[in-house]
Amino acid sequence: MALWKCNVCGYIYDETSGDPKAGTPSGTPFDNLPVTWTCPVCGAGKEAFRKLPAEDIHAGSATTVSDVMVAELVAWGVNLVFGLPGTSSLGIVDAIRKNPNIRYIVVRHEENAAMAASAYNKLTGKIAACLTIAGPGATNLATGLYDAKEDHAQVLSLNGQVETQYTGPGGIQEIDQDSFFRPITVYNNTVYEKNKAVLLLTRALKYAIIHRGVAQISVPNDIQKQLLDSRYCTRESCISSPDILPSDDLMNTAAAAINNANNPVILAGWGAFPDGHAVLAIAEKIKAPILTTFRAKGILAEDNPYVVSILGNVGSPQARTLVNEADLIITFGVGFSKFTNIPEEKPLVQVDIDPIKLGKNRQSVGLWGNCRLVLPGLLPLLHEREDGSIRERLADIKKEWDMLRDKEADSSAAPLRPPFIMKVLSDVIPANAVISLDVGENQWWFGRNFRIKQQRFSMSGYLATMGCGFPGAIAAKIAYPDRIVFCITGDGGFSMAMADFVTAVKYDLPMVVVVLNNHQLGMIQVEQMMENYPNYATDLLNPNFARYAEVCGGIGIHVSYPEELRPALLTAMSYHRPVIVDVETDPRRF
């Protein structure tokens, strides 16, 4: 049985299956088709067809390059793919369709696919993939992949490419994807030989895991469909966990610096997020307050007596005072963004998996390693301190900070004040919920006023990308289907990603999307004010987000007055469908 390809549209007639639409039974040779038979796709006559040579056949029981690559993804634990199908990726898309162990979530925009994949890794530590077409599909991924790059999220970008003979000037939907993705990736390649497909794919996954970043593989359309027997493929493997421990001498040096400090302060970052219990054990032993970076908010419940607040412009003034008074800052997995703003010559003890982050100044003791391993090893080397008055002082600091935030949360104002919205959200959102946070004024108020109970939350850290919140919520619900998922976003950020609300409906992903609708690009408005510019170009003409939810097949709730908010949120959580809670929000910061 042979295959015949239409030279007009590319349709392939398979003699094995025949043409059921035309009533042609299986097993009918192409030559036996009536002279009046035409292509079922474009209507071209038989003369438009050519017989494919044996090496081009990809139907039947033999596996193709795409089949083998998808099976290899599953073997590496990658079972979730976000993206959009198209001409140059159809071979891989079909391989996913045939493999019951991998799921393809089709979104409405590729940036949302990459944002979701990035958030999925931040929340779970597992790799998700993006899959889309060459050219515009690939370029649309860039912002979400750059978010993953900046936050060291492990993501695989698997992209179609035009057939190899059509690369170069004049190719439709063809760009030099190797060059395009090079600044974003830790590994970047194109499969030009089918025999190298598995080797390049496994190498890409290995780089993404070890270097904690984005790996990209492009697969030309013709190569996707070529026959490939996985038994004869070369592949690489990867260590299960890149565990690193510093030397005993360095551990003793760091312990001595901590033991000799009179007023140490702990700053916990994202790199220590899974190890909150170990951070707390050290704080309790040396009687040191715990501050966090924004991304590490929730490493411990905020009501813990040692946890003060975020250090930075959304944190408490008291946190900055503690840092200024400290004679040693102990940092665990801290990236040192400009918002953290640690005094340059303050003595440091640093623990980080990234050695380039160590040695921030001449008085830094750097411990290169995983917080998961280093902190338990450091603990027995530390001296137990007397409690003194530190617990009382921290209690006073926390009380003062709570009183200030309570004062900000005006429960009578309409439109609703953001601090009040965050206070109600703090009370309502369960401790085991997952929160995806967007960028903008909503993020500022969340960092300052949301009192976290150790809910998992995801955000765009260093790239600070508006529109990340909603695709992050899609990823969160897929990762944790049994938990309540909240997206906290602004009207500006949500409108960038709102087309994919139908994706949440389509895949039955219940979640609560809280839109702080101040009809402004509120953060930009504040930044203009800070730099003495007149307010300009920040006003937003918004749709009715609640009605939009209903048109998409979800549920919409509009909140105009403070007393409506809590009932609206409780009602939204009771639905088993995606819900938008559209909250009329005061655009003023204070």
KEBAKOL-385806 format. One record per residue (C-alpha): residue in three letters; x, y, z. Coordinates in steps of 0.02 Angstrom, whole numbers, padded with zeros to 5 digits, always signed. Last residue first. Layout:
! residues N
alaXYZ
...
***
This chain:
! residues 590
phe-00160+02815+02491
arg-00125+02727+02326
arg-00272+02805+02233
pro-00353+02702+02096
asp-00502+02653+02204
thr-00563+02482+02151
glu-00726+02421+02076
val-00704+02234+02098
asp-00742+02114+01954
val-00749+01939+02028
ile-00718+01824+01880
val-00767+01642+01906
pro-00705+01482+01824
arg-00821+01338+01868
his-00850+01224+02017
tyr-00938+01361+02113
ser-00920+01374+02302
met-00762+01479+02291
ala-00857+01616+02197
thr-00992+01621+02332
leu-00862+01647+02468
leu-00779+01784+02364
ala-00944+01873+02329
pro-00999+01861+02511
arg-00834+01942+02565
leu-00840+02081+02436
glu-01020+02144+02445
glu-01001+02241+02609
pro-00864+02345+02530
tyr-00970+02410+02386
ser-00958+02393+02196
val-00927+02206+02170
his-00977+02124+02006
ile-00988+01934+01995
gly-00960+01837+01834
ile-00976+01650+01804
gly-00899+01552+01662
gly-00961+01509+01488
cys-00863+01641+01393
val-01014+01757+01385
glu-01030+01737+01574
ala-00850+01789+01607
tyr-00870+01939+01492
arg-01021+01992+01593
ala-00914+01998+01749
phe-00772+02087+01658
asn-00885+02229+01598
pro-00769+02294+01464
asn-00631+02415+01509
leu-00580+02585+01442
leu-00416+02614+01530
asp-00335+02777+01589
thr-00144+02776+01596
ala-00102+02885+01447
tyr-00052+03039+01550
asn-00036+03090+01732
pro+00077+03242+01741
tyr+00260+03201+01771
asn+00340+03239+01939
glu+00446+03080+01944
met+00347+03003+02088
met+00182+03056+02008
gln+00226+02972+01844
glu+00274+02815+01941
val+00107+02818+02032
gln+00008+02828+01869
ile+00117+02691+01797
met+00072+02578+01943
gly-00112+02616+01921
leu-00130+02576+01737
gln-00305+02639+01766
his-00486+02587+01764
asn-00469+02539+01949
asn-00530+02362+01922
leu-00444+02249+02047
val-00490+02090+01955
val-00509+01936+02067
val-00505+01778+01962
val-00573+01630+02061
met-00535+01460+01989
pro-00620+01306+01918
leu-00522+01227+01775
asp-00646+01136+01664
tyr-00533+01123+01511
lys-00645+01229+01401
val-00689+01353+01539
ala-00507+01385+01584
thr-00467+01401+01398
val-00613+01522+01378
phe-00525+01635+01504
asp-00382+01627+01379
ala-00434+01786+01291
met-00410+01875+01459
ala-00220+01879+01448
met-00178+02062+01418
ser-00345+02119+01490
phe-00297+02036+01654
gly-00141+02142+01674
gly-00226+02309+01645
asp-00381+02268+01747
gly-00275+02211+01892
thr-00240+02035+01949
ile-00259+01913+02092
cys-00286+01739+02021
phe-00350+01619+02151
val-00344+01429+02148
ile-00435+01315+02270
arg-00346+01149+02285
asp-00393+00978+02216
pro-00328+01009+02040
tyr-00156+01062+02100
ala-00040+01067+01949
ile-00180+01093+01823
lys-00257+01227+01935
ala-00090+01313+01957
ala-00049+01312+01772
ile-00214+01398+01732
ala-00181+01520+01874
gly-00011+01562+01802
pro-00095+01596+01635
phe-00203+01723+01730
gly-00067+01811+01828
cys+00069+01835+01697
gly-00019+01976+01605
met+00100+02111+01663
thr+00278+02046+01666
ala+00394+02085+01811
leu+00549+02020+01719
tyr+00635+01988+01886
gly+00495+01903+01978
ser+00341+01855+01878
met+00228+01783+02011
ser+00175+01619+02089
phe+00094+01582+02256
arg+00082+01436+02372
gln-00021+01478+02526
gln+00087+01487+02681
lys-00041+01583+02786
ile-00009+01751+02702
arg-00067+01917+02766
phe-00098+02018+02608
asn-00061+02201+02643
arg+00111+02247+02578
gly+00152+02115+02449
phe-00029+02104+02392
trp-00042+02294+02381
trp+00110+02306+02267
gln+00051+02160+02162
asn-00121+02237+02135
glu-00034+02398+02083
gly+00051+02307+01940
val+00107+02130+01904
asp-00007+01979+01920
leu-00014+01855+02063
ser-00059+01672+02048
ile-00120+01604+02214
val-00134+01422+02268
ala-00246+01377+02414
asn-00193+01271+02563
ala-00215+01410+02691
pro-00388+01453+02627
ile-00422+01623+02547
val-00556+01715+02648
asp-00465+01813+02785
ser-00318+01866+02680
leu-00436+01908+02535
val-00533+02021+02653
lys-00374+02110+02707
met-00315+02123+02527
ile-00477+02206+02472
phe-00467+02326+02619
pro-00289+02374+02573
pro-00347+02401+02393
arg-00482+02527+02441
leu-00654+02487+02371
pro-00739+02616+02262
ala-00819+02648+02384
ala-00746+02675+02557
ser-00821+02601+02715
ser-00701+02461+02761
asp-00546+02570+02760
ala-00400+02449+02762
glu-00259+02574+02789
lys-00287+02575+02977
asp-00276+02386+02981
arg-00112+02396+02886
leu-00039+02519+03013
met-00102+02415+03160
asp-00023+02258+03086
trp+00145+02344+03068
glu+00142+02406+03248
lys+00091+02234+03312
lys+00230+02153+03211
ile+00360+02271+03282
asp+00295+02248+03460
ala+00301+02058+03442
leu+00475+02071+03369
arg+00533+02172+03519
glu+00457+02049+03642
arg+00536+01901+03554
ile+00704+01990+03548
ser+00707+02037+03732
gly+00837+01912+03789
asp+00805+01743+03711
glu+00975+01675+03756
arg+01068+01611+03607
glu+01104+01430+03560
his+01270+01422+03471
leu+01275+01371+03289
leu+01372+01222+03220
pro+01222+01105+03241
leu+01118+01215+03121
leu+01243+01230+02978
gly+01219+01054+02912
pro+01029+01071+02918
leu+01046+01236+02822
val+01168+01173+02691
leu+01068+01025+02626
arg+00899+01100+02582
cys+00981+01270+02557
asn+01071+01190+02411
gly+01254+01237+02396
trp+01390+01367+02381
leu+01418+01445+02551
gly+01486+01622+02534
val+01558+01720+02680
ser+01540+01903+02633
gln+01641+02045+02706
arg+01724+02098+02544
asn+01555+02115+02458
lys+01424+02014+02365
gly+01534+01859+02372
leu+01402+01736+02315
lys+01273+01767+02178
ile+01388+01696+02044
pro+01393+01533+02142
asp+01210+01495+02105
ile+01148+01365+02231
asp+01151+01498+02366
val+01194+01521+02549
gln+01264+01690+02600
val+01337+01751+02765
leu+01350+01939+02750
pro+01437+02087+02830
lys+01354+02252+02774
glu+01463+02339+02645
glu+01332+02368+02510
pro+01181+02404+02619
ile+01047+02277+02566
asn+00931+02348+02434
thr+00798+02213+02421
phe+00710+02315+02285
lys+00869+02321+02179
ser+00868+02133+02165
phe+00985+02032+02275
gly+00940+01854+02217
val+00925+01779+02391
gly+00936+01590+02419
phe+00968+01603+02607
thr+01043+01767+02665
ile+01115+01794+02839
ile+01139+01982+02869
leu+01265+02026+03004
asp+01289+02180+03115
ala+01104+02221+03103
glu+01040+02398+03138
asn+01010+02443+02955
val+00929+02275+02922
leu+00812+02290+03071
thr+00765+02467+03021
arg+00721+02409+02845
ala+00606+02276+02917
gln+00527+02407+03031
pro+00479+02512+02881
ser+00369+02364+02830
gly+00376+02284+02660
val+00314+02338+02489
asn+00469+02443+02452
gly+00586+02308+02510
leu+00613+02178+02646
ile+00455+02074+02658
ser+00384+02055+02831
val+00426+02013+03013
val+00429+01824+03031
tyr+00498+01768+03201
pro+00330+01761+03293
asn+00247+01660+03153
asp+00090+01756+03102
glu+00157+01778+02925
ala+00156+01592+02894
leu+00325+01534+02833
ile+00397+01530+02657
gly+00240+01631+02619
lys+00327+01782+02545
ala+00483+01709+02463
arg+00451+01797+02297
phe+00443+01965+02387
thr+00607+01939+02479
thr+00591+01883+02658
leu+00634+01945+02833
ile+00662+01828+02978
pro+00710+01896+03149
ala+00857+01812+03238
lys+00853+01715+03402
ile+01006+01608+03359
lys+00918+01442+03386
glu+00743+01499+03337
ala+00805+01581+03178
ile+00904+01425+03131
ala+00753+01312+03154
leu+00644+01436+03060
val+00755+01430+02906
ala+00753+01240+02912
his+00563+01236+02921
gly+00552+01359+02777
asp+00650+01244+02662
pro+00545+01239+02503
phe+00565+01428+02483
ala+00753+01435+02512
gly+00800+01488+02335
trp+00654+01608+02336
gly+00737+01714+02469
ala+00753+01714+02658
leu+00839+01862+02745
ile+00897+01820+02921
val+00953+01959+03039
pro+01101+01952+03157
asn+01125+02070+03306
asn+01273+02021+03412
ala+01369+01924+03281
asn+01508+01809+03341
asn+01405+01650+03323
ile+01352+01698+03147
ala+01530+01733+03089
ala+01590+01574+03174
ala+01455+01472+03086
ala+01509+01542+02918
thr+01691+01498+02950
asn+01642+01324+03011
met+01540+01293+02852
leu+01685+01356+02747
asp+01805+01236+02832
asp+01682+01091+02817
ser+01677+01116+02629
pro+01521+01176+02540
leu+01382+01055+02490
ile+01305+01034+02317
asp+01161+00924+02260
pro+01114+00935+02075
ser+00965+00817+02085
ser+00919+00667+01977
ile+01079+00671+01876
cys+01040+00679+01692
ser+01042+00557+01547
glu+01093+00574+01365
arg+01023+00488+01212
thr+01082+00396+01057
cys+00940+00320+00956
tyr+00942+00143+00884
arg+00803+00071+00991
ser+00697+00225+00957
asp+00663+00172+00779
leu+00631+00326+00673
leu+00524+00353+00519
gln+00515+00532+00457
lys+00365+00638+00502
gln+00447+00767+00616
ile+00591+00782+00491
asp+00477+00856+00358
asn+00407+00989+00474
pro+00574+01048+00538
val+00601+01022+00725
ser+00656+01168+00833
ile+00723+01132+01008
gln+00731+01263+01145
ala+00794+01250+01324
val+00743+01378+01455
gly+00824+01389+01625
arg+00887+01304+01781
his+01064+01265+01722
ile+01056+01083+01776
ile+00873+01052+01733
ala+00861+01152+01572
tyr+01029+01086+01514
lys+00975+00905+01540
leu+00810+00934+01452
ala+00902+01006+01301
arg+01025+00861+01300
thr+00880+00739+01302
leu+00802+00827+01152
leu+00966+00840+01056
leu+01005+00654+01078
val+00827+00605+01036
ala+00826+00701+00872
lys+01003+00661+00814
asn+00955+00515+00700
lys+00822+00624+00621
glu+00953+00745+00557
tyr+00923+00933+00551
val+00852+00945+00727
thr+00874+01127+00777
asn+00964+01188+00933
asn+00959+01298+01089
tyr+01018+01266+01265
val+01027+01389+01411
thr+00901+01496+01320
ile+00840+01673+01304
pro+00982+01759+01209
arg+00992+01614+01084
phe+00806+01603+01047
phe+00806+01715+00892
ser+00971+01652+00824
asp+00919+01469+00828
gln+00746+01518+00769
asp+00811+01591+00606
ile+00639+01637+00542
glu+00513+01548+00435
gln+00325+01582+00432
ile+00330+01576+00241
gly+00507+01559+00171
gly+00556+01702+00057
pro+00734+01715+00118
gly+00797+01557+00205
thr+00721+01391+00250
tyr+00610+01307+00122
gln+00715+01151+00091
thr+00718+01114+00277
glu+00531+01104+00294
val+00469+01246+00402
gln+00503+01238+00588
gly+00398+01174+00732
asn+00442+01224+00907
leu+00476+01135+01070
ser+00512+01259+01209
leu+00563+01164+01365
val+00547+01258+01530
gln+00647+01258+01692
ala+00616+01419+01788
his+00770+01520+01829
asp+00670+01679+01867
glu+00750+01781+01727
lys+00746+01638+01602
ala+00567+01590+01643
asp+00508+01769+01617
tyr+00607+01769+01455
leu+00509+01616+01402
gly+00346+01707+01435
thr+00404+01858+01334
ala+00473+01754+01190
leu+00328+01635+01157
asn+00252+01751+01027
thr+00412+01736+00926
ala+00391+01548+00909
gly+00211+01557+00851
pro+00255+01700+00734
gly+00394+01602+00647
ala+00380+01415+00670
ile+00232+01335+00754
thr+00192+01296+00935
leu+00235+01181+01077
cys+00278+01240+01253
ala+00340+01113+01380
ala+00316+01088+01566
ile+00459+01043+01681
lys+00424+00999+01862
gly+00478+01105+02013
thr+00294+01117+02061
leu+00246+01300+02080
lys+00391+01383+01991
asn+00388+01248+01857
tyr+00203+01273+01822
ala+00226+01462+01823
ser+00352+01451+01680
ala+00242+01335+01579
ala+00093+01450+01605
met+00192+01603+01551
ala+00252+01508+01396
ala+00076+01459+01347
asn+00009+01633+01387
glu+00137+01706+01268
glu+00076+01582+01137
his-00099+01655+01130
arg-00268+01569+01128
val-00215+01415+01227
val-00217+01230+01185
ile-00173+01122+01335
tyr-00088+00964+01270
arg-00078+00820+01395
ile+00047+00676+01398
asn+00028+00496+01452
pro-00104+00441+01326
asn+00015+00462+01177
lys-00079+00465+01011
arg-00131+00647+01024
ile+00045+00695+01077
ala+00114+00614+00919
asp-00017+00709+00819
val+00044+00875+00889
ile+00223+00827+00849
gly+00181+00794+00667
leu+00070+00947+00657
ser+00207+01069+00712
ser+00243+01165+00551
thr+00061+01179+00498
gly-00010+01236+00664
pro-00053+01186+00841
leu-00056+01311+00985
gly+00033+01292+01151
phe+00049+01217+01324
val+00121+01043+01353
leu+00108+00935+01510
asn+00179+00761+01535
val+00365+00794+01554
gly+00425+00656+01670
trp+00584+00614+01575
ala+00504+00457+01502
val+00356+00564+01447
leu+00472+00679+01351
glu+00555+00527+01271
ala+00386+00463+01212
val+00355+00633+01133
met+00522+00627+01044
val+00493+00449+00981
asp+00321+00486+00911
ser+00383+00647+00830
val+00530+00560+00746
thr+00407+00434+00679
thr+00357+00262+00741
ala+00307+00123+00622
ser+00130+00053+00642
gly+00048+00136+00495
ala+00082+00309+00427
his+00250+00395+00411
ile+00298+00356+00231
asp+00431+00473+00165
glu+00566+00338+00151
ala+00455+00234+00036
pro+00443+00368-00098
leu+00281+00466-00104
lys+00174+00447-00259
arg+00123+00609-00341
phe-00049+00688-00349
ala-00107+00837-00452
glu-00156+00724-00600
lys-00288+00645-00489
gly-00390+00805-00492
ala-00383+00950-00369
gly-00536+00977-00260
cys-00443+01063-00117
val-00473+00950+00034
pro-00562+00794-00032
cys-00441+00785-00182
thr-00540+00735-00334
trp-00607+00574-00409
thr-00675+00592-00585
val-00546+00473-00658
pro-00614+00342-00538
leu-00487+00274-00411
asn-00403+00113-00467
asp-00233+00197-00493
phe-00235+00255-00311
pro-00249+00075-00251
thr-00405+00039-00147
gly-00360-00055+00014
ser-00491+00032+00118
pro-00655+00066+00028
thr-00690+00219-00080
gly-00857+00291-00028
ala-00802+00466-00068
lys-00798+00517+00116
pro-00717+00350+00162
asp-00565+00384+00051
gly-00449+00233+00057
ser-00374+00174+00223
thr-00225+00072+00159
glu-00211+00169-00005
asp-00171+00323+00098
tyr-00209+00485+00005
ile-00105+00627+00075
tyr-00167+00808+00071
gly-00026+00931+00032
cys-00135+01070-00038
val-00087+01083-00222
asn+00042+00945-00246
cys-00078+00817-00175
lys+00022+00675-00099
trp+00001+00488-00135
leu+00041+00354-00007
ala+00069+00171-00050
met+00000+00000+00000
***
